[in-house]
Amino acid sequence: MSEEITHDPARSRYDLVVDGSLGAYAEYELDDDVIVFTHTVTTPTMRGRGLAGKVVRHALDDARADDRVVVAQCWYVAQYIDQHPEYADLLTKRDTPS
């Protein structure tokens, strides 16, 4: 099984392709140095493989590398960060879990 994650800035999303088929994606909006994750989707036939987590992790790593702060508008991204506290420093103060 081959997996590839690509960033498509023109479409404002990260795609994870599995054996040539779209497996999951994370959509975002940019506002200067803030990246707002709006939506994460896993293709129904590919659910249960951890693909959403892989694409979100990649997107968060890119956000860190680009020195961006994150707004986790998407529930999945918020949950992922909550479960992986090593990414909590990327959140804006209003999104930091209390």
Secondary structure, 3 states (H helix, E strand, C coil): CCEEEEEECCCCEEEEEECCEEEEEEEEEEECCEEEEEEEEECHHHCCCCHHHHHHHHHHHHHHHCCCEEEECCHHHHHHHHHCHHHHHHECHHHCCC
